[in-house]
Amino acid sequence: MIRTIAKSCCRAAAIVFVTPLVVSFHVKALVIGRDPALHGSTQTLAMAPGLIGRYLRVAFLRCTLSSCDPSAAVEFGTLFSRVDARIGKNVYIGPCCHIGLACIGDDVLVASGVHIPSGAETHGTARVDISIREQAGQPKMVRIGAGSWIGSASVVMADVGQQSIVGAGAVVTRAIPEYSFAAGVPARVLHDRRAQAV
């Protein structure tokens, strides 16, 4: 009971503390656009260390993303680049991650150094007469199903089904079915977790 009250007080204090940054985000969004403004603001907040940093980051993300549950934890060095991202209940996002257009379901664990860009086609590459930088991409929402665990240094460019595990260093280029254990470059399903359940 006391712990719950203390957490609620910390969350409320964090909202007050990040209010100037939220106002700054909205002003910058009018000038440079919402996504670039988000990226810059999360760079600033990424440097806040420890438990205080966790509360500040989540407070800011609650005010700027499509949705971010107050129970989420976002660690040091993690950046967000798309305001349409969604973070569910009890999500843990480890240090030094980069999150684009992603919907991260409840109880997902994202280890350190994970990249979840906005799908596999964030940049256009079809034309050779102009630079890739100048070609429009096709952003896609990447969905991480509830209860999944994404291993360190993974790159996830396609959906991951609920209760799945993506091994460390994997590169997910095709959708991973629910209850799968997948690993490798490119990631492939090694087994169904339900088959090993006791």
C-alpha positions in Angstrom: 0.0 0.0 0.0 2.7 2.5 1.0 4.8 1.4 -2.0 1.9 2.0 -4.4 1.2 5.5 -2.9 5.0 6.3 -3.2 5.0 5.3 -6.8 1.9 7.4 -7.6 3.5 10.4 -5.9 6.7 9.9 -7.9 4.8 9.6 -11.1 2.8 12.8 -10.4 6.1 14.7 -9.5 7.7 13.5 -12.7 4.8 14.8 -14.8 5.2 18.2 -13.1 9.0 18.1 -13.6 8.8 17.3 -17.4 6.0 19.8 -18.1 8.5 22.4 -19.5 10.0 19.7 -21.8 6.6 18.7 -23.0 5.8 22.4 -23.8 9.1 22.6 -25.6 8.3 19.5 -27.6 5.0 21.0 -28.7 6.6 24.2 -29.8 9.4 22.4 -31.7 6.7 20.1 -33.3 5.1 23.1 -34.9 8.4 24.1 -36.5 10.1 20.8 -37.3 7.4 18.2 -37.0 6.3 15.9 -34.2 8.7 13.0 -35.0 11.9 15.0 -35.2 10.8 16.9 -32.0 10.2 13.6 -30.2 13.6 12.3 -31.2 15.4 15.4 -30.0 13.5 15.5 -26.7 14.1 11.8 -25.9 17.8 12.4 -26.6 17.8 14.9 -23.7 15.8 12.7 -21.4 17.9 9.6 -22.3 20.8 11.0 -20.3 18.9 11.1 -17.0 20.3 8.3 -14.9 18.8 5.8 -12.4 15.3 5.6 -11.0 14.7 9.3 -11.4 15.5 9.0 -15.1 13.0 6.1 -15.5 10.2 8.2 -14.0 11.0 11.3 -16.1 11.2 9.4 -19.3 7.9 7.6 -18.8 6.2 10.8 -17.7 7.4 12.5 -20.9 6.4 9.6 -23.1 2.9 9.5 -21.5 2.4 13.1 -22.7 3.8 12.6 -26.2 3.4 9.0 -27.6 0.1 7.6 -28.8 0.1 5.6 -25.5 2.5 4.7 -22.8 1.4 3.0 -19.6 2.7 4.5 -16.4 3.9 1.1 -15.2 6.5 0.9 -18.1 10.2 1.3 -17.4 12.5 2.9 -20.0 16.2 2.8 -19.2 19.1 5.2 -19.8 20.1 6.0 -23.4 16.9 4.8 -25.1 15.6 7.0 -27.9 12.2 7.2 -29.6 11.7 8.5 -33.1 7.9 8.1 -33.8 5.1 9.6 -31.8 2.7 6.9 -32.9 4.6 4.3 -30.9 2.7 2.5 -28.1 4.0 1.0 -24.9 1.8 -1.4 -22.8 1.6 -2.3 -19.2 4.7 -3.5 -17.3 6.9 -3.1 -20.3 10.6 -3.0 -19.7 12.9 -1.4 -22.3 16.6 -1.7 -21.5 19.4 0.7 -21.9 20.5 2.1 -25.3 17.5 1.0 -27.4 16.0 2.8 -30.4 12.3 2.5 -30.9 10.5 3.7 -34.0 7.0 2.9 -35.1 6.3 0.1 -32.6 3.4 -1.3 -30.6 5.0 -3.0 -27.6 2.4 -5.2 -25.8 1.9 -5.8 -22.1 4.7 -7.5 -20.1 7.2 -7.4 -22.9 10.9 -7.4 -22.0 13.2 -5.6 -24.4 16.9 -6.1 -23.5 19.7 -3.6 -24.0 20.8 -2.3 -27.4 17.6 -3.5 -29.3 16.5 -1.6 -32.4 12.9 -1.7 -33.5 12.8 0.6 -36.5 9.6 1.4 -38.4 9.6 -1.8 -40.4 12.1 -3.0 -43.0 11.5 -0.1 -45.5 12.3 3.0 -43.5 14.2 4.3 -46.6 13.3 4.0 -50.2 16.0 2.2 -52.3 14.3 1.6 -55.7 15.9 4.5 -57.5 19.6 4.7 -58.3 19.5 8.1 -59.8 19.0 9.8 -56.5 20.4 9.2 -53.0 18.7 6.8 -50.6 18.5 9.7 -48.2 16.1 11.6 -50.6 13.9 8.6 -51.3 10.7 8.2 -49.2 10.4 5.0 -47.2 7.3 3.0 -46.2 7.1 3.0 -42.4 5.2 0.1 -40.9 4.0 -0.5 -37.4 6.0 -3.3 -35.8 4.0 -5.2 -33.2 5.6 -7.1 -30.3 3.1 -9.4 -28.7 2.3 -9.5 -25.0 4.7 -11.4 -22.8 7.5 -11.6 -25.3 11.2 -11.2 -24.6 13.5 -9.5 -27.2 17.2 -10.4 -26.6 20.1 -7.9 -26.5 21.3 -6.3 -29.7 18.4 -7.6 -31.8 17.0 -5.7 -34.7 13.2 -6.3 -35.1 11.8 -5.2 -38.4 8.7 -7.5 -38.4 6.0 -8.5 -36.0 6.7 -10.9 -33.1 3.8 -13.0 -31.7 2.9 -13.1 -28.1 4.9 -15.1 -25.6 7.8 -15.4 -28.0 11.5 -15.2 -27.5 13.9 -13.5 -29.9 17.5 -14.5 -29.3 20.3 -12.0 -28.7 21.7 -10.5 -31.9 18.9 -11.8 -34.0 17.6 -9.8 -37.1 13.9 -10.3 -37.5 12.9 -9.7 -41.1 9.8 -11.9 -41.2 6.9 -12.2 -38.8 7.5 -14.6 -35.8 4.5 -16.7 -34.8 3.3 -16.6 -31.2 5.0 -18.9 -28.6 8.1 -19.2 -30.8 11.8 -19.2 -30.0 13.6 -17.5 -32.8 17.3 -16.7 -33.4 19.8 -16.0 -36.1 20.5 -13.7 -39.0 18.0 -13.6 -40.4 15.9 -14.9 -37.5 14.2 -18.2 -37.9 12.0 -20.2 -35.6 13.9 -22.9 -33.8 11.0 -24.4 -31.8 7.6 -23.8 -30.4 7.8 -23.0 -26.7 4.6 -24.9 -26.0 6.2 -28.1 -27.1 8.7 -27.8 -24.2 6.1 -26.8 -21.6 6.0 -29.3 -18.7 
